[in-house]
Amino acid sequence: MHIRVIIGSQSICFLPAIKTKYRRVRMVSKDIREFTTNQSIVVLATVSTEGAPNVAPMAWKVWYDDTTLLILDNYMNATRANVQNTGKASVSAWNAESDTAYQLKGTAEYANRGPYMEKGIDHMSSKKPGASPRGVVVLHVQAVYSQKPGDQAGELITATRST
Ligand SMILES: Cc1cc2nc3c(=O)[nH]c(=O)nc-3n(C[C@H](O)[C@H](O)[C@H](O)COP(=O)(O)O)c2cc1C
């Protein structure tokens, strides 16, 4: 967003003086939830206790509810350890054809039993009968950012709680 002020013959452009008008809501919108799961691959970012970043492509994902995204663990190593150790994760989902992308950021936990795991098993076995993930990364989304190239890049568009 640009703010342009014209004083006499001068035009001054302020780059983004006001960060955004985001919506503080209790849920991630249906559109963004569908967008995320419609992309064949998303990237899952985590961080170690030493602050080392880690990213990995992930195909298996399903929404548990309107703020909780499950990413199914088939082959995770550092990803799983990072989630267990630091409890933070971020997902980027994009569609190159429509130049649209979102980052979902929040707290994360790892589950291999209980309702999150059950949902992960149901999802995987519905696509691959008999298959089951080793566990699930549970991303509790606290903020959604646009990653669409252009003026809105990086803009906070949804905060599901205090960020
Ligand atoms: C296209 C693609 C999709 C993948 N989907 C998943 C997935 O859904 N779940 C999973 O556990 N690993 C998946 N992987 C494998 C992980 O990205 C890979 O094991 C990676 O090493 C995990 O990161 P980490 O070793 O840093 O934990 C996928 C890999 C590719 C190339």
The ligand as a MOL file (V3000), in Angstrom:
LIG
                    3D

  0  0  0     0  0            999 V3000
M  V30 BEGIN CTAB
M  V30 COUNTS 31 33 0 0 0
M  V30 BEGIN ATOM
M  V30 1 C 6.6490 -33.7150 -3.1740 0
M  V30 2 C 6.9550 -34.2010 -1.7840 0
M  V30 3 C 5.9270 -34.3750 -0.8660 0
M  V30 4 C 6.2070 -34.8400 0.4270 0
M  V30 5 N 5.1740 -34.9980 1.3380 0
M  V30 6 C 5.4540 -35.4240 2.5770 0
M  V30 7 C 4.4050 -35.5600 3.5550 0
M  V30 8 O 3.2450 -35.2710 3.3210 0
M  V30 9 N 4.7520 -36.0240 4.7860 0
M  V30 10 C 6.0460 -36.3440 5.1050 0
M  V30 11 O 6.2950 -36.7530 6.2380 0
M  V30 12 N 7.0450 -36.2050 4.2050 0
M  V30 13 C 6.7840 -35.7500 2.9620 0
M  V30 14 N 7.7900 -35.5990 2.0450 0
M  V30 15 C 9.1360 -35.9680 2.4400 0
M  V30 16 C 9.7870 -34.9050 3.3110 0
M  V30 17 O 9.7570 -33.6360 2.7010 0
M  V30 18 C 11.2340 -35.3050 3.6010 0
M  V30 19 O 11.2320 -36.5230 4.3110 0
M  V30 20 C 12.0200 -34.2730 4.3430 0
M  V30 21 O 13.3370 -34.7580 4.4940 0
M  V30 22 C 11.4400 -33.9770 5.7270 0
M  V30 23 O 12.1870 -32.9450 6.3050 0
M  V30 24 P 13.1430 -33.2020 7.5650 0
M  V30 25 O 14.0100 -34.3800 7.2160 0
M  V30 26 O 13.9130 -31.9310 7.6540 0
M  V30 27 O 12.2310 -33.4570 8.6830 0
M  V30 28 C 7.5400 -35.1260 0.7810 0
M  V30 29 C 8.5650 -34.9120 -0.1340 0
M  V30 30 C 8.2620 -34.4520 -1.3960 0
M  V30 31 C 9.4190 -34.2500 -2.3750 0
M  V30 END ATOM
M  V30 BEGIN BOND
M  V30 1 1 1 2
M  V30 2 1 2 3
M  V30 3 2 2 30
M  V30 4 2 3 4
M  V30 5 1 4 5
M  V30 6 1 4 28
M  V30 7 2 5 6
M  V30 8 1 6 7
M  V30 9 1 6 13
M  V30 10 2 7 8
M  V30 11 1 7 9
M  V30 12 1 9 10
M  V30 13 2 10 11
M  V30 14 1 10 12
M  V30 15 2 12 13
M  V30 16 1 13 14
M  V30 17 1 14 15
M  V30 18 1 14 28
M  V30 19 1 15 16
M  V30 20 1 16 17
M  V30 21 1 16 18
M  V30 22 1 18 19
M  V30 23 1 18 20
M  V30 24 1 20 21
M  V30 25 1 20 22
M  V30 26 1 22 23
M  V30 27 1 23 24
M  V30 28 2 24 25
M  V30 29 1 24 26
M  V30 30 1 24 27
M  V30 31 2 28 29
M  V30 32 1 29 30
M  V30 33 1 30 31
M  V30 END BOND
M  V30 END CTAB
M  END
